[in-house]
Amino acid sequence: MTNTGIISQKSLITAVFEAAEHARKHLARFIPDLDRDRTEYAVATVLLEEAWVSRAG
């Protein structure tokens, strides 16, 4: 894997976790007692899986 690939993966992971945090904040408006870490991890997992599938296809 090239350095560009590594940087790209790091950028993707950073962006995914930022999006997950943003999503959790919006969800917390409707469900105030959401577990922060579990919610962000769940959203990030789905986003990363979608990114992986789209790259593979």
CHARMM internal coordinates of N, CA and C (Angstrom, degrees):
IC EDIT
DIST 1 N 1 CA 1.4488
DIST 1 CA 1 C 1.5253
ANGL 1 N 1 CA 1 C 108.28
DIST 1 C 2 N 1.2976
ANGL 1 CA 1 C 2 N 116.47
DIHE 1 N 1 CA 1 C 2 N 138.77
DIST 2 N 2 CA 1.4596
ANGL 1 C 2 N 2 CA 120.92
DIHE 1 CA 1 C 2 N 2 CA -178.63
DIST 2 CA 2 C 1.5141
ANGL 2 N 2 CA 2 C 110.32
DIHE 1 C 2 N 2 CA 2 C -83.74
DIST 2 C 3 N 1.3270
ANGL 2 CA 2 C 3 N 115.08
DIHE 2 N 2 CA 2 C 3 N 167.20
DIST 3 N 3 CA 1.4597
ANGL 2 C 3 N 3 CA 119.50
DIHE 2 CA 2 C 3 N 3 CA 175.89
DIST 3 CA 3 C 1.5194
ANGL 3 N 3 CA 3 C 111.11
DIHE 2 C 3 N 3 CA 3 C -61.51
DIST 3 C 4 N 1.3405
ANGL 3 CA 3 C 4 N 116.86
DIHE 3 N 3 CA 3 C 4 N -35.54
DIST 4 N 4 CA 1.4517
ANGL 3 C 4 N 4 CA 120.34
DIHE 3 CA 3 C 4 N 4 CA 178.37
DIST 4 CA 4 C 1.5237
ANGL 4 N 4 CA 4 C 110.76
DIHE 3 C 4 N 4 CA 4 C -61.06
DIST 4 C 5 N 1.3315
ANGL 4 CA 4 C 5 N 117.03
DIHE 4 N 4 CA 4 C 5 N -40.98
DIST 5 N 5 CA 1.4510
ANGL 4 C 5 N 5 CA 121.06
DIHE 4 CA 4 C 5 N 5 CA 177.67
DIST 5 CA 5 C 1.5055
ANGL 5 N 5 CA 5 C 112.67
DIHE 4 C 5 N 5 CA 5 C -63.23
DIST 5 C 6 N 1.3073
ANGL 5 CA 5 C 6 N 116.83
DIHE 5 N 5 CA 5 C 6 N -39.26
DIST 6 N 6 CA 1.4645
ANGL 5 C 6 N 6 CA 121.84
DIHE 5 CA 5 C 6 N 6 CA 178.96
DIST 6 CA 6 C 1.5260
ANGL 6 N 6 CA 6 C 110.06
DIHE 5 C 6 N 6 CA 6 C -66.86
DIST 6 C 7 N 1.3187
ANGL 6 CA 6 C 7 N 116.80
DIHE 6 N 6 CA 6 C 7 N -45.88
DIST 7 N 7 CA 1.4661
ANGL 6 C 7 N 7 CA 120.62
DIHE 6 CA 6 C 7 N 7 CA 178.99
DIST 7 CA 7 C 1.5177
ANGL 7 N 7 CA 7 C 109.69
DIHE 6 C 7 N 7 CA 7 C -62.04
DIST 7 C 8 N 1.3113
ANGL 7 CA 7 C 8 N 116.79
DIHE 7 N 7 CA 7 C 8 N -41.32
DIST 8 N 8 CA 1.4545
ANGL 7 C 8 N 8 CA 121.15
DIHE 7 CA 7 C 8 N 8 CA 179.32
DIST 8 CA 8 C 1.5242
ANGL 8 N 8 CA 8 C 110.59
DIHE 7 C 8 N 8 CA 8 C -61.49
DIST 8 C 9 N 1.3357
ANGL 8 CA 8 C 9 N 116.89
DIHE 8 N 8 CA 8 C 9 N -42.81
DIST 9 N 9 CA 1.4648
ANGL 8 C 9 N 9 CA 120.16
DIHE 8 CA 8 C 9 N 9 CA 179.01
DIST 9 CA 9 C 1.5205
ANGL 9 N 9 CA 9 C 110.83
DIHE 8 C 9 N 9 CA 9 C -64.89
DIST 9 C 10 N 1.3271
ANGL 9 CA 9 C 10 N 117.10
DIHE 9 N 9 CA 9 C 10 N -42.08
DIST 10 N 10 CA 1.4655
ANGL 9 C 10 N 10 CA 120.30
DIHE 9 CA 9 C 10 N 10 CA 178.97
DIST 10 CA 10 C 1.5217
ANGL 10 N 10 CA 10 C 110.65
DIHE 9 C 10 N 10 CA 10 C -63.01
DIST 10 C 11 N 1.3282
ANGL 10 CA 10 C 11 N 116.57
DIHE 10 N 10 CA 10 C 11 N -41.69
DIST 11 N 11 CA 1.4601
ANGL 10 C 11 N 11 CA 120.61
DIHE 10 CA 10 C 11 N 11 CA 178.88
DIST 11 CA 11 C 1.5176
ANGL 11 N 11 CA 11 C 110.89
DIHE 10 C 11 N 11 CA 11 C -64.03
DIST 11 C 12 N 1.3228
ANGL 11 CA 11 C 12 N 116.18
DIHE 11 N 11 CA 11 C 12 N -41.88
DIST 12 N 12 CA 1.4556
ANGL 11 C 12 N 12 CA 120.73
DIHE 11 CA 11 C 12 N 12 CA 179.03
DIST 12 CA 12 C 1.5240
ANGL 12 N 12 CA 12 C 110.92
DIHE 11 C 12 N 12 CA 12 C -62.45
DIST 12 C 13 N 1.3060
ANGL 12 CA 12 C 13 N 116.73
DIHE 12 N 12 CA 12 C 13 N -47.12
DIST 13 N 13 CA 1.4709
ANGL 12 C 13 N 13 CA 120.86
DIHE 12 CA 12 C 13 N 13 CA -179.01
DIST 13 CA 13 C 1.5234
ANGL 13 N 13 CA 13 C 110.67
DIHE 12 C 13 N 13 CA 13 C -62.59
DIST 13 C 14 N 1.3237
ANGL 13 CA 13 C 14 N 117.07
DIHE 13 N 13 CA 13 C 14 N -42.97
DIST 14 N 14 CA 1.4641
ANGL 13 C 14 N 14 CA 120.91
DIHE 13 CA 13 C 14 N 14 CA 178.40
DIST 14 CA 14 C 1.5244
ANGL 14 N 14 CA 14 C 110.50
DIHE 13 C 14 N 14 CA 14 C -61.38
DIST 14 C 15 N 1.3169
ANGL 14 CA 14 C 15 N 116.67
DIHE 14 N 14 CA 14 C 15 N -46.54
DIST 15 N 15 CA 1.4664
ANGL 14 C 15 N 15 CA 120.79
DIHE 14 CA 14 C 15 N 15 CA -179.74
DIST 15 CA 15 C 1.5242
ANGL 15 N 15 CA 15 C 111.26
DIHE 14 C 15 N 15 CA 15 C -63.37
DIST 15 C 16 N 1.3176
ANGL 15 CA 15 C 16 N 116.67
DIHE 15 N 15 CA 15 C 16 N -39.68
DIST 16 N 16 CA 1.4637
ANGL 15 C 16 N 16 CA 120.79
DIHE 15 CA 15 C 16 N 16 CA -179.92
DIST 16 CA 16 C 1.5239
ANGL 16 N 16 CA 16 C 110.60
DIHE 15 C 16 N 16 CA 16 C -63.98
DIST 16 C 17 N 1.3154
ANGL 16 CA 16 C 17 N 118.06
DIHE 16 N 16 CA 16 C 17 N -44.49
DIST 17 N 17 CA 1.4600
ANGL 16 C 17 N 17 CA 119.15
DIHE 16 CA 16 C 17 N 17 CA -179.12
DIST 17 CA 17 C 1.5306
ANGL 17 N 17 CA 17 C 111.99
DIHE 16 C 17 N 17 CA 17 C -71.03
DIST 17 C 18 N 1.3300
ANGL 17 CA 17 C 18 N 117.71
DIHE 17 N 17 CA 17 C 18 N -29.93
DIST 18 N 18 CA 1.4671
ANGL 17 C 18 N 18 CA 119.93
DIHE 17 CA 17 C 18 N 18 CA 173.78
DIST 18 CA 18 C 1.5234
ANGL 18 N 18 CA 18 C 110.24
DIHE 17 C 18 N 18 CA 18 C -66.91
DIST 18 C 19 N 1.3312
ANGL 18 CA 18 C 19 N 116.78
DIHE 18 N 18 CA 18 C 19 N -41.75
DIST 19 N 19 CA 1.4660
ANGL 18 C 19 N 19 CA 120.71
DIHE 18 CA 18 C 19 N 19 CA 177.29
DIST 19 CA 19 C 1.5231
ANGL 19 N 19 CA 19 C 111.00
DIHE 18 C 19 N 19 CA 19 C -65.15
DIST 19 C 20 N 1.3244
ANGL 19 CA 19 C 20 N 116.76
DIHE 19 N 19 CA 19 C 20 N -39.19
DIST 20 N 20 CA 1.4626
ANGL 19 C 20 N 20 CA 121.02
DIHE 19 CA 19 C 20 N 20 CA 178.66
DIST 20 CA 20 C 1.5233
ANGL 20 N 20 CA 20 C 111.17
DIHE 19 C 20 N 20 CA 20 C -63.01
DIST 20 C 21 N 1.3195
ANGL 20 CA 20 C 21 N 116.44
DIHE 20 N 20 CA 20 C 21 N -40.89
DIST 21 N 21 CA 1.4669
ANGL 20 C 21 N 21 CA 119.85
DIHE 20 CA 20 C 21 N 21 CA 178.20
DIST 21 CA 21 C 1.5282
ANGL 21 N 21 CA 21 C 109.99
DIHE 20 C 21 N 21 CA 21 C -64.61
DIST 21 C 22 N 1.3095
ANGL 21 CA 21 C 22 N 116.44
DIHE 21 N 21 CA 21 C 22 N -43.02
DIST 22 N 22 CA 1.4622
ANGL 21 C 22 N 22 CA 121.79
DIHE 21 CA 21 C 22 N 22 CA 178.58
DIST 22 CA 22 C 1.5296
ANGL 22 N 22 CA 22 C 110.41
DIHE 21 C 22 N 22 CA 22 C -60.86
DIST 22 C 23 N 1.3235
ANGL 22 CA 22 C 23 N 117.04
DIHE 22 N 22 CA 22 C 23 N -45.10
DIST 23 N 23 CA 1.4635
ANGL 22 C 23 N 23 CA 121.64
DIHE 22 CA 22 C 23 N 23 CA 179.21
DIST 23 CA 23 C 1.5257
ANGL 23 N 23 CA 23 C 110.67
DIHE 22 C 23 N 23 CA 23 C -62.92
DIST 23 C 24 N 1.3151
ANGL 23 CA 23 C 24 N 116.48
DIHE 23 N 23 CA 23 C 24 N -42.72
DIST 24 N 24 CA 1.4716
ANGL 23 C 24 N 24 CA 119.61
DIHE 23 CA 23 C 24 N 24 CA 179.97
DIST 24 CA 24 C 1.5239
ANGL 24 N 24 CA 24 C 111.15
DIHE 23 C 24 N 24 CA 24 C -61.87
DIST 24 C 25 N 1.3345
ANGL 24 CA 24 C 25 N 116.75
DIHE 24 N 24 CA 24 C 25 N -39.43
DIST 25 N 25 CA 1.4653
ANGL 24 C 25 N 25 CA 119.70
DIHE 24 CA 24 C 25 N 25 CA 179.07
DIST 25 CA 25 C 1.5226
ANGL 25 N 25 CA 25 C 110.94
DIHE 24 C 25 N 25 CA 25 C -62.80
DIST 25 C 26 N 1.3212
ANGL 25 CA 25 C 26 N 116.60
DIHE 25 N 25 CA 25 C 26 N -40.58
DIST 26 N 26 CA 1.4616
ANGL 25 C 26 N 26 CA 119.85
DIHE 25 CA 25 C 26 N 26 CA 178.74
DIST 26 CA 26 C 1.5257
ANGL 26 N 26 CA 26 C 111.22
DIHE 25 C 26 N 26 CA 26 C -69.56
DIST 26 C 27 N 1.3146
ANGL 26 CA 26 C 27 N 117.59
DIHE 26 N 26 CA 26 C 27 N -40.36
DIST 27 N 27 CA 1.4651
ANGL 26 C 27 N 27 CA 120.50
DIHE 26 CA 26 C 27 N 27 CA 178.05
DIST 27 CA 27 C 1.5277
ANGL 27 N 27 CA 27 C 111.46
DIHE 26 C 27 N 27 CA 27 C -64.88
DIST 27 C 28 N 1.3285
ANGL 27 CA 27 C 28 N 116.64
DIHE 27 N 27 CA 27 C 28 N -32.95
DIST 28 N 28 CA 1.4676
ANGL 27 C 28 N 28 CA 120.56
DIHE 27 CA 27 C 28 N 28 CA -178.04
DIST 28 CA 28 C 1.5235
ANGL 28 N 28 CA 28 C 111.81
DIHE 27 C 28 N 28 CA 28 C -64.97
DIST 28 C 29 N 1.3158
ANGL 28 CA 28 C 29 N 117.25
DIHE 28 N 28 CA 28 C 29 N -21.36
DIST 29 N 29 CA 1.4680
ANGL 28 C 29 N 29 CA 119.88
DIHE 28 CA 28 C 29 N 29 CA 175.96
DIST 29 CA 29 C 1.5293
ANGL 29 N 29 CA 29 C 110.60
DIHE 28 C 29 N 29 CA 29 C -64.51
DIST 29 C 30 N 1.3327
ANGL 29 CA 29 C 30 N 116.17
DIHE 29 N 29 CA 29 C 30 N -34.01
DIST 30 N 30 CA 1.4548
ANGL 29 C 30 N 30 CA 121.26
DIHE 29 CA 29 C 30 N 30 CA -177.65
DIST 30 CA 30 C 1.5217
ANGL 30 N 30 CA 30 C 112.20
DIHE 29 C 30 N 30 CA 30 C -95.25
DIST 30 C 31 N 1.3306
ANGL 30 CA 30 C 31 N 115.98
DIHE 30 N 30 CA 30 C 31 N -29.90
DIST 31 N 31 CA 1.4676
ANGL 30 C 31 N 31 CA 121.26
DIHE 30 CA 30 C 31 N 31 CA -178.99
DIST 31 CA 31 C 1.5316
ANGL 31 N 31 CA 31 C 107.46
DIHE 30 C 31 N 31 CA 31 C -131.99
DIST 31 C 32 N 1.3274
ANGL 31 CA 31 C 32 N 116.63
DIHE 31 N 31 CA 31 C 32 N 83.61
DIST 32 N 32 CA 1.4713
ANGL 31 C 32 N 32 CA 120.91
DIHE 31 CA 31 C 32 N 32 CA -171.89
DIST 32 CA 32 C 1.5267
ANGL 32 N 32 CA 32 C 115.60
DIHE 31 C 32 N 32 CA 32 C -61.43
DIST 32 C 33 N 1.3274
ANGL 32 CA 32 C 33 N 118.39
DIHE 32 N 32 CA 32 C 33 N -24.49
DIST 33 N 33 CA 1.4616
ANGL 32 C 33 N 33 CA 119.55
DIHE 32 CA 32 C 33 N 33 CA -175.52
DIST 33 CA 33 C 1.5313
ANGL 33 N 33 CA 33 C 113.32
DIHE 32 C 33 N 33 CA 33 C -96.09
DIST 33 C 34 N 1.3239
ANGL 33 CA 33 C 34 N 117.87
DIHE 33 N 33 CA 33 C 34 N 22.47
DIST 34 N 34 CA 1.4664
ANGL 33 C 34 N 34 CA 120.84
DIHE 33 CA 33 C 34 N 34 CA 176.50
DIST 34 CA 34 C 1.5246
ANGL 34 N 34 CA 34 C 110.65
DIHE 33 C 34 N 34 CA 34 C -62.42
DIST 34 C 35 N 1.2982
ANGL 34 CA 34 C 35 N 116.07
DIHE 34 N 34 CA 34 C 35 N 141.04
DIST 35 N 35 CA 1.4615
ANGL 34 C 35 N 35 CA 121.13
DIHE 34 CA 34 C 35 N 35 CA 174.12
DIST 35 CA 35 C 1.5286
ANGL 35 N 35 CA 35 C 107.57
DIHE 34 C 35 N 35 CA 35 C -75.28
DIST 35 C 36 N 1.3154
ANGL 35 CA 35 C 36 N 116.12
DIHE 35 N 35 CA 35 C 36 N 117.06
DIST 36 N 36 CA 1.4607
ANGL 35 C 36 N 36 CA 121.48
DIHE 35 CA 35 C 36 N 36 CA -173.75
DIST 36 CA 36 C 1.5229
ANGL 36 N 36 CA 36 C 112.39
DIHE 35 C 36 N 36 CA 36 C -56.77
DIST 36 C 37 N 1.3032
ANGL 36 CA 36 C 37 N 117.39
DIHE 36 N 36 CA 36 C 37 N -54.49
DIST 37 N 37 CA 1.4596
ANGL 36 C 37 N 37 CA 121.12
DIHE 36 CA 36 C 37 N 37 CA -175.10
DIST 37 CA 37 C 1.5306
ANGL 37 N 37 CA 37 C 112.35
DIHE 36 C 37 N 37 CA 37 C -64.27
DIST 37 C 38 N 1.3115
ANGL 37 CA 37 C 38 N 116.57
DIHE 37 N 37 CA 37 C 38 N -44.62
DIST 38 N 38 CA 1.4716
ANGL 37 C 38 N 38 CA 119.87
DIHE 37 CA 37 C 38 N 38 CA -179.41
DIST 38 CA 38 C 1.5284
ANGL 38 N 38 CA 38 C 111.44
DIHE 37 C 38 N 38 CA 38 C -64.52
DIST 38 C 39 N 1.3196
ANGL 38 CA 38 C 39 N 116.67
DIHE 38 N 38 CA 38 C 39 N -40.79
DIST 39 N 39 CA 1.4601
ANGL 38 C 39 N 39 CA 120.56
DIHE 38 CA 38 C 39 N 39 CA -179.62
DIST 39 CA 39 C 1.5204
ANGL 39 N 39 CA 39 C 111.11
DIHE 38 C 39 N 39 CA 39 C -65.44
DIST 39 C 40 N 1.3357
ANGL 39 CA 39 C 40 N 116.43
DIHE 39 N 39 CA 39 C 40 N -48.31
DIST 40 N 40 CA 1.4659
ANGL 39 C 40 N 40 CA 119.79
DIHE 39 CA 39 C 40 N 40 CA 179.57
DIST 40 CA 40 C 1.5285
ANGL 40 N 40 CA 40 C 110.75
DIHE 39 C 40 N 40 CA 40 C -62.51
DIST 40 C 41 N 1.3156
ANGL 40 CA 40 C 41 N 117.37
DIHE 40 N 40 CA 40 C 41 N -40.90
DIST 41 N 41 CA 1.4640
ANGL 40 C 41 N 41 CA 120.66
DIHE 40 CA 40 C 41 N 41 CA 179.79
DIST 41 CA 41 C 1.5251
ANGL 41 N 41 CA 41 C 110.62
DIHE 40 C 41 N 41 CA 41 C -64.43
DIST 41 C 42 N 1.3303
ANGL 41 CA 41 C 42 N 117.28
DIHE 41 N 41 CA 41 C 42 N -42.29
DIST 42 N 42 CA 1.4678
ANGL 41 C 42 N 42 CA 120.80
DIHE 41 CA 41 C 42 N 42 CA 179.91
DIST 42 CA 42 C 1.5207
ANGL 42 N 42 CA 42 C 111.13
DIHE 41 C 42 N 42 CA 42 C -63.05
DIST 42 C 43 N 1.3128
ANGL 42 CA 42 C 43 N 117.14
DIHE 42 N 42 CA 42 C 43 N -45.54
DIST 43 N 43 CA 1.4695
ANGL 42 C 43 N 43 CA 120.65
DIHE 42 CA 42 C 43 N 43 CA 179.36
DIST 43 CA 43 C 1.5234
ANGL 43 N 43 CA 43 C 109.82
DIHE 42 C 43 N 43 CA 43 C -65.08
DIST 43 C 44 N 1.3104
ANGL 43 CA 43 C 44 N 117.67
DIHE 43 N 43 CA 43 C 44 N -44.68
DIST 44 N 44 CA 1.4683
ANGL 43 C 44 N 44 CA 121.09
DIHE 43 CA 43 C 44 N 44 CA 179.46
DIST 44 CA 44 C 1.5236
ANGL 44 N 44 CA 44 C 111.40
DIHE 43 C 44 N 44 CA 44 C -61.76
DIST 44 C 45 N 1.3123
ANGL 44 CA 44 C 45 N 117.22
DIHE 44 N 44 CA 44 C 45 N -39.24
DIST 45 N 45 CA 1.4610
ANGL 44 C 45 N 45 CA 121.22
DIHE 44 CA 44 C 45 N 45 CA 179.27
DIST 45 CA 45 C 1.5231
ANGL 45 N 45 CA 45 C 110.77
DIHE 44 C 45 N 45 CA 45 C -61.38
DIST 45 C 46 N 1.3084
ANGL 45 CA 45 C 46 N 116.76
DIHE 45 N 45 CA 45 C 46 N -45.53
DIST 46 N 46 CA 1.4649
ANGL 45 C 46 N 46 CA 120.55
DIHE 45 CA 45 C 46 N 46 CA 179.52
DIST 46 CA 46 C 1.5217
ANGL 46 N 46 CA 46 C 110.39
DIHE 45 C 46 N 46 CA 46 C -64.34
DIST 46 C 47 N 1.3205
ANGL 46 CA 46 C 47 N 117.36
DIHE 46 N 46 CA 46 C 47 N -45.18
DIST 47 N 47 CA 1.4665
ANGL 46 C 47 N 47 CA 120.22
DIHE 46 CA 46 C 47 N 47 CA -179.32
DIST 47 CA 47 C 1.5268
ANGL 47 N 47 CA 47 C 111.74
DIHE 46 C 47 N 47 CA 47 C -63.30
DIST 47 C 48 N 1.3247
ANGL 47 CA 47 C 48 N 117.09
DIHE 47 N 47 CA 47 C 48 N -42.31
DIST 48 N 48 CA 1.4664
ANGL 47 C 48 N 48 CA 119.78
DIHE 47 CA 47 C 48 N 48 CA 178.93
DIST 48 CA 48 C 1.5209
ANGL 48 N 48 CA 48 C 111.36
DIHE 47 C 48 N 48 CA 48 C -66.47
DIST 48 C 49 N 1.3302
ANGL 48 CA 48 C 49 N 116.95
DIHE 48 N 48 CA 48 C 49 N -38.42
DIST 49 N 49 CA 1.4606
ANGL 48 C 49 N 49 CA 120.18
DIHE 48 CA 48 C 49 N 49 CA 177.68
DIST 49 CA 49 C 1.5240
ANGL 49 N 49 CA 49 C 110.39
DIHE 48 C 49 N 49 CA 49 C -64.07
DIST 49 C 50 N 1.3047
ANGL 49 CA 49 C 50 N 117.18
DIHE 49 N 49 CA 49 C 50 N -41.89
DIST 50 N 50 CA 1.4718
ANGL 49 C 50 N 50 CA 121.25
DIHE 49 CA 49 C 50 N 50 CA 177.99
DIST 50 CA 50 C 1.5197
ANGL 50 N 50 CA 50 C 110.65
DIHE 49 C 50 N 50 CA 50 C -63.65
DIST 50 C 51 N 1.3070
ANGL 50 CA 50 C 51 N 117.64
DIHE 50 N 50 CA 50 C 51 N -40.69
DIST 51 N 51 CA 1.4663
ANGL 50 C 51 N 51 CA 121.03
DIHE 50 CA 50 C 51 N 51 CA 178.41
DIST 51 CA 51 C 1.5228
ANGL 51 N 51 CA 51 C 110.37
DIHE 50 C 51 N 51 CA 51 C -65.11
DIST 51 C 52 N 1.3235
ANGL 51 CA 51 C 52 N 116.78
DIHE 51 N 51 CA 51 C 52 N -40.92
DIST 52 N 52 CA 1.4628
ANGL 51 C 52 N 52 CA 120.95
DIHE 51 CA 51 C 52 N 52 CA 179.37
DIST 52 CA 52 C 1.5308
ANGL 52 N 52 CA 52 C 111.06
DIHE 51 C 52 N 52 CA 52 C -64.30
DIST 52 C 53 N 1.3387
ANGL 52 CA 52 C 53 N 115.77
DIHE 52 N 52 CA 52 C 53 N -43.88
DIST 53 N 53 CA 1.4691
ANGL 52 C 53 N 53 CA 120.42
DIHE 52 CA 52 C 53 N 53 CA -179.48
DIST 53 CA 53 C 1.5197
ANGL 53 N 53 CA 53 C 110.35
DIHE 52 C 53 N 53 CA 53 C -65.08
DIST 53 C 54 N 1.3190
ANGL 53 CA 53 C 54 N 117.13
DIHE 53 N 53 CA 53 C 54 N -41.16
DIST 54 N 54 CA 1.4673
ANGL 53 C 54 N 54 CA 119.43
DIHE 53 CA 53 C 54 N 54 CA -178.52
DIST 54 CA 54 C 1.5325
ANGL 54 N 54 CA 54 C 111.52
DIHE 53 C 54 N 54 CA 54 C -67.83
DIST 54 C 55 N 1.3161
ANGL 54 CA 54 C 55 N 117.21
DIHE 54 N 54 CA 54 C 55 N -32.02
DIST 55 N 55 CA 1.4798
ANGL 54 C 55 N 55 CA 120.57
DIHE 54 CA 54 C 55 N 55 CA 177.23
DIST 55 CA 55 C 1.5276
ANGL 55 N 55 CA 55 C 110.80
DIHE 54 C 55 N 55 CA 55 C -73.27
DIST 55 C 56 N 1.3221
ANGL 55 CA 55 C 56 N 116.19
DIHE 55 N 55 CA 55 C 56 N -34.91
DIST 56 N 56 CA 1.4659
ANGL 55 C 56 N 56 CA 120.21
DIHE 55 CA 55 C 56 N 56 CA -177.43
DIST 56 CA 56 C 1.5306
ANGL 56 N 56 CA 56 C 111.52
DIHE 55 C 56 N 56 CA 56 C -74.85
DIST 56 C 57 N 1.3163
ANGL 56 CA 56 C 57 N 115.84
DIHE 56 N 56 CA 56 C 57 N -27.28
DIST 57 N 57 CA 1.4635
ANGL 56 C 57 N 57 CA 119.59
DIHE 56 CA 56 C 57 N 57 CA -174.85
DIST 57 CA 57 C 1.4350
ANGL 57 N 57 CA 57 C 112.42
DIHE 56 C 57 N 57 CA 57 C -89.48
END
COOR INIT
IC SEED 1 N 1 CA 1 C
IC BUILD
